[in-house]
Amino acid sequence: MDATDQTPEPGSDPGSHPDADAVASRAELLPEEKEAGSADPQAQAEAILADSQERTEDPEGTRHDSNQTPG
């Protein structure tokens, strides 16, 4: 997207779901995560990526809801 194009990039909507490839990649558990166990690594990866995407794209809107967003 150039400076004059106001069309958002695909997946850049703060409420959109993360890319399926990114979720699949993040759902692969590390050895220590496998040892601890996970009921649904796919759902966990999707939730984490969606939250991260929302905080990245709308830091002002999420700052009050999360102590993870720097103030």
PyMOL commands that place a pseudoatom at each C-alpha (Angstrom):
pseudoatom trace, name=CA, resn=MET, resi=1, chain=A, elem=C, hetatm=0, pos=[0.000, 0.000, 0.000]
pseudoatom trace, name=CA, resn=ASP, resi=2, chain=A, elem=C, hetatm=0, pos=[1.468, 3.373, -0.953]
pseudoatom trace, name=CA, resn=ALA, resi=3, chain=A, elem=C, hetatm=0, pos=[0.866, 6.679, 0.850]
pseudoatom trace, name=CA, resn=THR, resi=4, chain=A, elem=C, hetatm=0, pos=[-2.098, 7.610, -1.374]
pseudoatom trace, name=CA, resn=ASP, resi=5, chain=A, elem=C, hetatm=0, pos=[-3.825, 4.228, -1.255]
pseudoatom trace, name=CA, resn=GLN, resi=6, chain=A, elem=C, hetatm=0, pos=[-6.209, 4.088, 1.715]
pseudoatom trace, name=CA, resn=THR, resi=7, chain=A, elem=C, hetatm=0, pos=[-7.271, 0.478, 1.108]
pseudoatom trace, name=CA, resn=PRO, resi=8, chain=A, elem=C, hetatm=0, pos=[-6.377, -1.612, 4.165]
pseudoatom trace, name=CA, resn=GLU, resi=9, chain=A, elem=C, hetatm=0, pos=[-4.138, -4.618, 3.742]
pseudoatom trace, name=CA, resn=PRO, resi=10, chain=A, elem=C, hetatm=0, pos=[-5.933, -7.999, 3.894]
pseudoatom trace, name=CA, resn=GLY, resi=11, chain=A, elem=C, hetatm=0, pos=[-6.231, -9.131, 7.502]
pseudoatom trace, name=CA, resn=SER, resi=12, chain=A, elem=C, hetatm=0, pos=[-5.471, -5.655, 8.873]
pseudoatom trace, name=CA, resn=ASP, resi=13, chain=A, elem=C, hetatm=0, pos=[-8.961, -5.145, 10.322]
pseudoatom trace, name=CA, resn=PRO, resi=14, chain=A, elem=C, hetatm=0, pos=[-8.557, -5.088, 14.134]
pseudoatom trace, name=CA, resn=GLY, resi=15, chain=A, elem=C, hetatm=0, pos=[-11.392, -7.620, 14.510]
pseudoatom trace, name=CA, resn=SER, resi=16, chain=A, elem=C, hetatm=0, pos=[-10.262, -9.976, 11.758]
pseudoatom trace, name=CA, resn=HIS, resi=17, chain=A, elem=C, hetatm=0, pos=[-8.961, -13.475, 12.297]
pseudoatom trace, name=CA, resn=PRO, resi=18, chain=A, elem=C, hetatm=0, pos=[-5.230, -14.144, 11.994]
pseudoatom trace, name=CA, resn=ASP, resi=19, chain=A, elem=C, hetatm=0, pos=[-3.827, -15.768, 8.875]
pseudoatom trace, name=CA, resn=ALA, resi=20, chain=A, elem=C, hetatm=0, pos=[-4.383, -19.557, 8.859]
pseudoatom trace, name=CA, resn=ASP, resi=21, chain=A, elem=C, hetatm=0, pos=[-0.726, -20.240, 8.016]
pseudoatom trace, name=CA, resn=ALA, resi=22, chain=A, elem=C, hetatm=0, pos=[0.421, -18.107, 10.958]
pseudoatom trace, name=CA, resn=VAL, resi=23, chain=A, elem=C, hetatm=0, pos=[-1.952, -19.957, 13.294]
pseudoatom trace, name=CA, resn=ALA, resi=24, chain=A, elem=C, hetatm=0, pos=[-0.771, -23.361, 12.067]
pseudoatom trace, name=CA, resn=SER, resi=25, chain=A, elem=C, hetatm=0, pos=[2.843, -22.309, 12.511]
pseudoatom trace, name=CA, resn=ARG, resi=26, chain=A, elem=C, hetatm=0, pos=[2.272, -21.031, 16.054]
pseudoatom trace, name=CA, resn=ALA, resi=27, chain=A, elem=C, hetatm=0, pos=[0.190, -24.067, 17.005]
pseudoatom trace, name=CA, resn=GLU, resi=28, chain=A, elem=C, hetatm=0, pos=[3.267, -26.294, 16.757]
pseudoatom trace, name=CA, resn=LEU, resi=29, chain=A, elem=C, hetatm=0, pos=[4.200, -26.816, 20.387]
pseudoatom trace, name=CA, resn=LEU, resi=30, chain=A, elem=C, hetatm=0, pos=[7.701, -26.447, 21.758]
pseudoatom trace, name=CA, resn=PRO, resi=31, chain=A, elem=C, hetatm=0, pos=[9.084, -29.440, 23.686]
pseudoatom trace, name=CA, resn=GLU, resi=32, chain=A, elem=C, hetatm=0, pos=[8.333, -27.821, 27.054]
pseudoatom trace, name=CA, resn=GLU, resi=33, chain=A, elem=C, hetatm=0, pos=[4.794, -26.987, 25.885]
pseudoatom trace, name=CA, resn=LYS, resi=34, chain=A, elem=C, hetatm=0, pos=[4.269, -30.599, 24.793]
pseudoatom trace, name=CA, resn=GLU, resi=35, chain=A, elem=C, hetatm=0, pos=[5.423, -31.741, 28.221]
pseudoatom trace, name=CA, resn=ALA, resi=36, chain=A, elem=C, hetatm=0, pos=[2.976, -29.393, 29.967]
pseudoatom trace, name=CA, resn=GLY, resi=37, chain=A, elem=C, hetatm=0, pos=[0.170, -30.376, 27.589]
pseudoatom trace, name=CA, resn=SER, resi=38, chain=A, elem=C, hetatm=0, pos=[-2.360, -28.352, 25.664]
pseudoatom trace, name=CA, resn=ALA, resi=39, chain=A, elem=C, hetatm=0, pos=[-6.030, -29.113, 25.137]
pseudoatom trace, name=CA, resn=ASP, resi=40, chain=A, elem=C, hetatm=0, pos=[-6.237, -27.190, 21.849]
pseudoatom trace, name=CA, resn=PRO, resi=41, chain=A, elem=C, hetatm=0, pos=[-3.005, -25.628, 20.556]
pseudoatom trace, name=CA, resn=GLN, resi=42, chain=A, elem=C, hetatm=0, pos=[-4.730, -24.435, 17.352]
pseudoatom trace, name=CA, resn=ALA, resi=43, chain=A, elem=C, hetatm=0, pos=[-7.350, -22.434, 19.279]
pseudoatom trace, name=CA, resn=GLN, resi=44, chain=A, elem=C, hetatm=0, pos=[-4.716, -21.094, 21.674]
pseudoatom trace, name=CA, resn=ALA, resi=45, chain=A, elem=C, hetatm=0, pos=[-2.523, -19.920, 18.789]
pseudoatom trace, name=CA, resn=GLU, resi=46, chain=A, elem=C, hetatm=0, pos=[-5.480, -18.238, 17.091]
pseudoatom trace, name=CA, resn=ALA, resi=47, chain=A, elem=C, hetatm=0, pos=[-6.506, -16.429, 20.288]
pseudoatom trace, name=CA, resn=ILE, resi=48, chain=A, elem=C, hetatm=0, pos=[-2.962, -15.223, 21.003]
pseudoatom trace, name=CA, resn=LEU, resi=49, chain=A, elem=C, hetatm=0, pos=[-2.405, -13.999, 17.436]
pseudoatom trace, name=CA, resn=ALA, resi=50, chain=A, elem=C, hetatm=0, pos=[-5.799, -12.252, 17.330]
pseudoatom trace, name=CA, resn=ASP, resi=51, chain=A, elem=C, hetatm=0, pos=[-5.054, -10.474, 20.615]
pseudoatom trace, name=CA, resn=SER, resi=52, chain=A, elem=C, hetatm=0, pos=[-1.585, -9.484, 19.457]
pseudoatom trace, name=CA, resn=GLN, resi=53, chain=A, elem=C, hetatm=0, pos=[-2.924, -8.216, 16.141]
pseudoatom trace, name=CA, resn=GLU, resi=54, chain=A, elem=C, hetatm=0, pos=[-5.581, -6.140, 17.898]
pseudoatom trace, name=CA, resn=ARG, resi=55, chain=A, elem=C, hetatm=0, pos=[-3.028, -4.585, 20.293]
pseudoatom trace, name=CA, resn=THR, resi=56, chain=A, elem=C, hetatm=0, pos=[-0.662, -3.837, 17.403]
pseudoatom trace, name=CA, resn=GLU, resi=57, chain=A, elem=C, hetatm=0, pos=[-3.303, -2.247, 15.187]
pseudoatom trace, name=CA, resn=ASP, resi=58, chain=A, elem=C, hetatm=0, pos=[-5.195, -0.361, 17.908]
pseudoatom trace, name=CA, resn=PRO, resi=59, chain=A, elem=C, hetatm=0, pos=[-2.842, 0.351, 20.828]
pseudoatom trace, name=CA, resn=GLU, resi=60, chain=A, elem=C, hetatm=0, pos=[-4.916, 3.298, 22.051]
pseudoatom trace, name=CA, resn=GLY, resi=61, chain=A, elem=C, hetatm=0, pos=[-8.095, 1.224, 22.079]
pseudoatom trace, name=CA, resn=THR, resi=62, chain=A, elem=C, hetatm=0, pos=[-6.522, -1.705, 23.920]
pseudoatom trace, name=CA, resn=ARG, resi=63, chain=A, elem=C, hetatm=0, pos=[-4.254, 0.185, 26.325]
pseudoatom trace, name=CA, resn=HIS, resi=64, chain=A, elem=C, hetatm=0, pos=[-6.884, 0.341, 29.069]
pseudoatom trace, name=CA, resn=ASP, resi=65, chain=A, elem=C, hetatm=0, pos=[-7.843, -3.311, 28.674]
pseudoatom trace, name=CA, resn=SER, resi=66, chain=A, elem=C, hetatm=0, pos=[-4.367, -4.828, 28.797]
pseudoatom trace, name=CA, resn=ASN, resi=67, chain=A, elem=C, hetatm=0, pos=[-1.310, -4.348, 30.943]
pseudoatom trace, name=CA, resn=GLN, resi=68, chain=A, elem=C, hetatm=0, pos=[0.670, -5.813, 28.010]
pseudoatom trace, name=CA, resn=THR, resi=69, chain=A, elem=C, hetatm=0, pos=[0.242, -2.677, 25.895]
pseudoatom trace, name=CA, resn=PRO, resi=70, chain=A, elem=C, hetatm=0, pos=[2.880, -0.125, 26.872]
pseudoatom trace, name=CA, resn=GLY, resi=71, chain=A, elem=C, hetatm=0, pos=[1.505, 3.153, 28.131]
for i in range(1, 71): cmd.bond("trace and resi %d" % i, "trace and resi %d" % (i + 1))
show_as sticks, trace
zoom trace
